[in-house]
Amino acid sequence: MPYIDQDARHRLDGGEAPANAGELNYAVTRLVDAYLARAAEVSGRVRYAHLNEAVGVLECAKLELYRRVVAPYEDEKIAESGDVYTVG
């Protein structure tokens, strides 16, 4: 959840890198909120297209993280510990 204490918010808003999942969630939430606020400012209100764009960006960022970082990590662990799947 992005609901971290005020000291942590101040640190992150000042440019410090997130130190845990809650702080990361807060930082991402602030970026999305700023995008939506700017989109509303330009178009007069938040529109479905803006919300859809934000969700799409988050999904693509998630998929790219998985493709570039998580999958190679999992492949290393399979090589180290052995596979659990018998199919594929």
N, C-alpha and C positions, 0 to 999 in steps of 0.2 A: 504494500500500500504506500502511496506517496505522502502519507500524513506523518511526517517526521517532526521532531521538535524544532523550535525557532532557531536555536543555535546552529543546528545542522543546516537548516534552510539558508541561513545567513552565509555560512561557509560555502555552500554549493552555489548560491547566487553570486558569490564573490569570485567564482571560478575554480574552486577546489574540486578535485576529482571525487566521485562517490566512493565511499569506503565499504558499503554493504548494499544488499539488494533493495532495501527500502530507500536508500539515498539514490540509487540508480533509477528506481521507479520515479522518484520525485523529479530528478533531472530530466528524464524523458517526458514526463507529464508537463513540466514547465515549457519545454520546447514545443510540444504539441499545442499547448494552450496559447503560446505566443503566436504560432502559426495561425490558429483559428481566430485569435483576436485581430491579427493583421488582415486576414481574409474578410472578416466582418467589417472592418474599417473601410476597406476598399469597396466592397459590394453592398454595404448597408446593413448586412446581417449575415449570420452564419447560414450557409446553405448546405443541403444534402451533399452536393458535390465536394465541398470542403471537408466534410466529415468523412466521406468515402475516400478522398485523397489521403487524409491522415491515417485512416485504418489501413489503406493499401501500402503506404510508406512503412508503417510499423510491421506489417506482414512481410514485406520484402526485406526489411532490415533483419527480421527474425530468420527468414529463410537463408539470407546471405551469411549470417552468423553461423547457422547450422552447417551450411555447405562448406564454408572456409575454415571454421574453427572446430566445431563439435564433431563432425564426421571424421576428419583426420585424427582427432584425439581418440575417438572410439575405435578407429582402425588400429591405432597403436596399442590400445588395451586388448583388442582381440589377438593381436600378434603376441603380446606378452602373456596373456592368461588363457588363451584358447577360446574358440567360438562356442556359443551355446546353441546356435541354430544348426539343424541337420539338413534343412532345405535351403536352396538358393545358392 
